[in-house]
Amino acid sequence: MFALFEDAGKFLAGRILSEAESSMQIELDSGKRVKVKTAHVLIKFDKPSPAELIADGQRLSEEIDLDLAWEFAPEGEFGFADLARDYFDAKATLGQQAGALFRLFEAPHYFRRMGKGVFKKAPAETVKAALLGIERKKQIAAQIEQWAAELAQGQCPAPIGDQIYKILFRPDKNGPEYKAVVEAAKRSQKAPLDLLKDAGAIASPYQFHWKRFLFEHFPKGTNFPALSAPEIKEELPLAPVRAFSIDDSQTTEIDDALSVQGLGSGTVVFGVHIAAPGLAIQPDSAVDKVARDRFSTVYMPGWKLTMLPDDVVQAYTLIEGRDCPAVSIYLSMDEATLEITSRETRLERVPIAANLRHDKLDHVITDATLTGAAPADYDFAPELAFAYRLAKDLKAKREVVRGKPETFNRPDYNFRLEGNDGREPEGAEQVSITTRQRGAALDLIVAEAMILANSSWGGILADCGVPGIYRSQASLAPGMKVRMGTKPAPHAGMGVAQYTWATSPLRRYVDLVNQWQIIACARHGKTAALAAPFKPKDAQLFSIISGFDAAYSAYNGFQSGIERYWTLKYLQQQGITELTASVLKDGLVRADTLPLVFRALGCENLPRNSHVKVRITGLDELTLDVHANLVERLDAEAEPAADTESDEDEEPAGVLTLAIDVNDEGAEPAAPAPAAS
């Protein structure tokens, strides 16, 4: 005696060895013995053999027309043998019964399973919808096949070209576009990025990097909604100063300016004046929501995406020739010793006498002219000389707290795109890269003034019991990163007791948040905690920190990547094939005269700081890879490292990480959804 039974959705047949009240011991053709519940046995038979019955049933199941079977089937519940008798013959054979069982089981869209071997017709509407879904699935499969074939032949279908960033970096693995790329990559034995590039889906490497960034961080576009700059309604006193700012010529968001009063009197008042959008923009207003959505200005060579619309920026920026609303901090100090005796924050209008541009003045305003070693024939010479003396003193005092001096052996690099004229770059412009030594005189004046203001305001917030957004670093130990929080804590890297960001409210959202808190302190003093927009332990502050941290890191990463692109473009345009460099680690080298870190074959075993010449053998503007080989070592022995800066930036920036996986078949398509969805 044999039995056909169901086991985990499969139909098996074998010889019955023994039979109890609720179970059977059955031996399969393979010799395996299984225990089967009696309720799972669907057919018991003497002949044919189990293998013959299953083969016969599978053959006959293919002959059953499901539409016709559905018409023949009774309205209520029925068994597979009943359908076999209605469809084939009143005396249906065992093979026909098995065929009906197999066919019913594999067509749940026509027949619902009500039990072992028992079924019920699905409603006509369900059948119709299921058939439409099956047809749609066939059409999608055919579309995937067509697109995959086109990609493999070097042609990119428009629907895939429109979604390349989504496919590569944030794919819908159920989407036919994704599946077509995966299938084409397998067929052509190409990486997805190479496949799409060869198919013409990527217009240019620059546009690829730019559009990818916009896809990830500006999916709704970069245009601002219609906004107007709120007016400052408060009557502000006019400050008795002549303030000046120091920025690059391309800077339009002028956040800060300086002033010096009382030279020659023995007591000097040093003023740091910060643009005051916080006096007009209110938390949760339309302008605030735009600023919070972006969190920061995005910088790149030849272009930028500002945090605020230009009309709003121009309403508050510190333009020369205008009395500009400002949040000012005045530090009174002994002119001889530079000891600070008092700090005062004021809300006022500040006359901006000049916007100095360091790229035009660096060769004029130098250490020699500021210290009296050379004539100083420029405006604000006495004020700048005092500010420079103060900056050097502040830096020296911070270095004592740090425990070691700040050293800057690497220059800053300036990128200029020729003929850009304020237009969005296309990626093929002629690029020039110039150097500017870090710690130049004007840089030092601005940097130390901002550190002084930010650390001072951090202390004022703490004294008033008002929370702010602080930056802290527990120590200078390797791997000890700067963190953001709402409570004051030492910043070891800066060498200050506490440190906020409050001097760039037109460019960074945390600075605007801190400015609101500082304004409350200026107005209310020790009771400011009651009036400040953000109270102690305010959950919004933590949300702002989290969002800003993520956005700021992403923007900086993009800036590094796009600067690397322009550096590779510079190598091509200048025909540079060899570079001198210093070895870092694991084959990484840093170019001497360009902002470029890359791997060079042959440098893997050289000691750190070895000086080498390398040959550029290939550049990939899409992946931002540099291929290079060691030509020769230029020094006999590596010099000890003098640069105390972190090596966290030593890995090449901008290397692509794709989300697409050519080994991923993707998820199964979901069941057809109602048209309304």
Secondary structure as the mmCIF struct_conf table of DSSP 4:
data_model
#
loop_
_struct_conf.conf_type_id
_struct_conf.id
_struct_conf.beg_label_comp_id
_struct_conf.beg_label_asym_id
_struct_conf.beg_label_seq_id
_struct_conf.end_label_comp_id
_struct_conf.end_label_asym_id
_struct_conf.end_label_seq_id
STRN STRN1 PHE A 2 ASP A 7
TURN_TY1_P TURN_TY1_P1 ALA A 8 GLY A 9
STRN STRN2 LYS A 10 GLU A 19
BEND BEND1 GLU A 21 SER A 22
STRN STRN3 SER A 23 LEU A 28
TURN_TY1_P TURN_TY1_P2 ASP A 29 SER A 30
BEND BEND2 GLY A 31 GLY A 31
STRN STRN4 ARG A 33 LYS A 37
HELX_RH_3T_P HELX_RH_3T_P1 THR A 38 HIS A 40
STRN STRN5 VAL A 41 PHE A 45
BEND BEND3 ASP A 46 PRO A 48
HELX_RH_AL_P HELX_RH_AL_P1 PRO A 50 SER A 61
TURN_TY1_P TURN_TY1_P3 GLU A 62 GLU A 63
HELX_RH_AL_P HELX_RH_AL_P2 LEU A 66 PHE A 72
BEND BEND4 ALA A 73 ALA A 73
BEND BEND5 GLU A 75 GLY A 76
STRN STRN6 PHE A 78 GLY A 79
HELX_RH_AL_P HELX_RH_AL_P3 PHE A 80 TYR A 87
TURN_TY1_P TURN_TY1_P4 PHE A 88 PHE A 88
TURN_TY1_P TURN_TY1_P5 ALA A 90 LYS A 91
HELX_RH_AL_P HELX_RH_AL_P4 LEU A 94 PHE A 105
TURN_TY1_P TURN_TY1_P6 GLU A 106 GLU A 106
TURN_TY1_P TURN_TY1_P7 PRO A 108 TYR A 110
STRN STRN7 PHE A 111 GLY A 115
TURN_TY1_P TURN_TY1_P8 LYS A 116 GLY A 117
STRN STRN8 VAL A 118 LYS A 121
HELX_LH_PP_P HELX_LH_PP_P1 ALA A 122 PRO A 123
HELX_RH_AL_P HELX_RH_AL_P5 ALA A 124 ALA A 152
TURN_TY1_P TURN_TY1_P9 GLN A 153 GLY A 154
HELX_RH_AL_P HELX_RH_AL_P6 ALA A 158 GLY A 161
TURN_TY1_P TURN_TY1_P10 ASP A 162 GLN A 163
HELX_RH_AL_P HELX_RH_AL_P7 ILE A 164 PHE A 169
BEND BEND6 ARG A 170 ARG A 170
TURN_TY1_P TURN_TY1_P11 LYS A 173 ASN A 174
BEND BEND7 GLY A 175 GLY A 175
HELX_RH_AL_P HELX_RH_AL_P8 PRO A 176 SER A 188
TURN_TY1_P TURN_TY1_P12 GLN A 189 GLN A 189
HELX_RH_AL_P HELX_RH_AL_P9 PRO A 192 ASP A 198
TURN_TY1_P TURN_TY1_P13 ALA A 199 GLY A 200
BEND BEND8 ALA A 203 ALA A 203
HELX_RH_AL_P HELX_RH_AL_P10 PRO A 205 HIS A 217
TURN_TY1_P TURN_TY1_P14 PRO A 219 LYS A 220
BEND BEND9 THR A 222 THR A 222
HELX_LH_PP_P HELX_LH_PP_P2 ASN A 223 PRO A 225
BEND BEND10 ALA A 226 ALA A 226
HELX_LH_PP_P HELX_LH_PP_P3 ALA A 229 GLU A 231
BEND BEND11 GLU A 234 GLU A 234
HELX_LH_PP_P HELX_LH_PP_P4 PRO A 237 PRO A 237
STRN STRN9 LEU A 238 LEU A 238
HELX_LH_PP_P HELX_LH_PP_P5 ALA A 239 ALA A 239
BEND BEND12 PRO A 240 PRO A 240
STRN STRN10 ALA A 243 ASP A 247
TURN_TY1_P TURN_TY1_P15 SER A 249 GLN A 250
STRN STRN11 ASP A 256 GLN A 261
TURN_TY1_P TURN_TY1_P16 LEU A 263 GLY A 264
BEND BEND13 SER A 265 GLY A 266
STRN STRN12 THR A 267 ALA A 275
HELX_RH_3T_P HELX_RH_3T_P2 PRO A 277 LEU A 279
TURN_TY1_P TURN_TY1_P17 ALA A 280 ALA A 280
TURN_TY1_P TURN_TY1_P18 PRO A 283 ASP A 284
BEND BEND14 SER A 285 SER A 285
HELX_RH_AL_P HELX_RH_AL_P11 ALA A 286 ARG A 294
STRN STRN13 SER A 296 SER A 296
STRN STRN14 VAL A 298 MET A 300
TURN_TY1_P TURN_TY1_P19 PRO A 301 GLY A 302
STRN STRN15 TRP A 303 LEU A 305
BEND BEND15 MET A 307 LEU A 308
HELX_RH_AL_P HELX_RH_AL_P12 ASP A 310 TYR A 316
BEND BEND16 THR A 317 THR A 317
TURN_TY1_P TURN_TY1_P20 GLU A 320 GLY A 321
STRN STRN16 ARG A 322 ASP A 334
TURN_TY1_P TURN_TY1_P21 GLU A 335 THR A 337
STRN STRN17 ILE A 340 ARG A 357
HELX_RH_AL_P HELX_RH_AL_P13 HIS A 358 LEU A 361
TURN_TY1_P TURN_TY1_P22 ASP A 362 VAL A 364
BEND BEND17 ILE A 365 ILE A 365
HELX_RH_AL_P HELX_RH_AL_P14 ASP A 367 THR A 371
TURN_TY1_P TURN_TY1_P23 GLY A 372 GLY A 372
BEND BEND18 ALA A 373 ALA A 374
BEND BEND19 TYR A 378 TYR A 378
TURN_TY1_P TURN_TY1_P24 ASP A 379 PHE A 380
HELX_RH_AL_P HELX_RH_AL_P15 ALA A 381 ARG A 402
TURN_TY1_P TURN_TY1_P25 GLY A 403 GLY A 403
BEND BEND20 LYS A 404 LYS A 404
BEND BEND21 ARG A 410 ARG A 410
HELX_LH_PP_P HELX_LH_PP_P6 PRO A 411 PRO A 411
STRN STRN18 ASP A 412 LEU A 417
TURN_TY1_P TURN_TY1_P26 GLU A 418 GLY A 419
TURN_TY1_P TURN_TY1_P27 ASP A 421 GLY A 422
BEND BEND22 ARG A 423 ARG A 423
HELX_LH_PP_P HELX_LH_PP_P7 GLU A 424 PRO A 425
BEND BEND23 GLY A 427 GLY A 427
BEND BEND24 GLU A 429 GLU A 429
STRN STRN19 VAL A 431 ARG A 436
TURN_TY1_P TURN_TY1_P28 ARG A 438 GLY A 439
HELX_RH_AL_P HELX_RH_AL_P16 ALA A 441 ASP A 463
TURN_TY1_P TURN_TY1_P29 CYS A 464 GLY A 465
STRN STRN20 TYR A 470 SER A 472
STRN STRN21 GLN A 473 GLN A 473
BEND BEND25 ALA A 474 ALA A 474
BEND BEND26 LEU A 476 ALA A 477
TURN_TY1_P TURN_TY1_P30 PRO A 478 GLY A 479
STRN STRN22 ARG A 483 GLY A 485
BEND BEND27 THR A 486 LYS A 487
STRN STRN23 HIS A 491 HIS A 491
TURN_TY1_P TURN_TY1_P31 ALA A 492 GLY A 495
STRN STRN24 VAL A 496 VAL A 496
BEND BEND28 ALA A 497 ALA A 497
STRN STRN25 THR A 500 THR A 500
BEND BEND29 THR A 503 THR A 503
TURN_TY1_P TURN_TY1_P32 PRO A 505 ARG A 507
STRN STRN26 ARG A 508 ARG A 508
HELX_RH_AL_P HELX_RH_AL_P17 TYR A 509 HIS A 524
HELX_RH_3T_P HELX_RH_3T_P3 GLY A 525 THR A 527
HELX_RH_AL_P HELX_RH_AL_P18 ALA A 528 ALA A 531
BEND BEND30 ALA A 532 PHE A 534
TURN_TY1_P TURN_TY1_P33 PRO A 536 LYS A 537
HELX_RH_AL_P HELX_RH_AL_P19 ALA A 539 GLN A 574
TURN_TY1_P TURN_TY1_P34 GLY A 575 GLY A 575
STRN STRN27 GLU A 578 VAL A 583
BEND BEND31 LYS A 585 LYS A 585
TURN_TY1_P TURN_TY1_P35 ASP A 586 GLY A 587
STRN STRN28 LEU A 588 ALA A 591
BEND BEND32 ASP A 592 PRO A 595
STRN STRN29 VAL A 597 LEU A 601
TURN_TY1_P TURN_TY1_P36 GLY A 602 GLY A 602
TURN_TY1_P TURN_TY1_P37 GLU A 604 ASN A 605
BEND BEND33 LEU A 606 LEU A 606
HELX_LH_PP_P HELX_LH_PP_P8 PRO A 607 PRO A 607
TURN_TY1_P TURN_TY1_P38 ARG A 608 ASN A 609
STRN STRN30 HIS A 611 ASP A 620
TURN_TY1_P TURN_TY1_P39 GLU A 621 LEU A 624
STRN STRN31 ASP A 625 ARG A 633
BEND BEND34 ALA A 636 GLU A 637
HELX_LH_PP_P HELX_LH_PP_P9 ALA A 638 ALA A 641
BEND BEND35 GLU A 645 GLU A 645
BEND BEND36 ASP A 647 ASP A 647
TURN_TY1_P TURN_TY1_P40 GLU A 648 ASP A 649
BEND BEND37 GLU A 651 GLU A 651
HELX_LH_PP_P HELX_LH_PP_P10 PRO A 652 PRO A 652
TURN_TY1_P TURN_TY1_P41 ALA A 653 GLY A 654
TURN_TY1_P TURN_TY1_P42 VAL A 662 ASN A 663
HELX_LH_PP_P HELX_LH_PP_P11 ALA A 667 PRO A 674
TURN_TY1_P TURN_TY1_P43 ALA A 675 ALA A 676
#
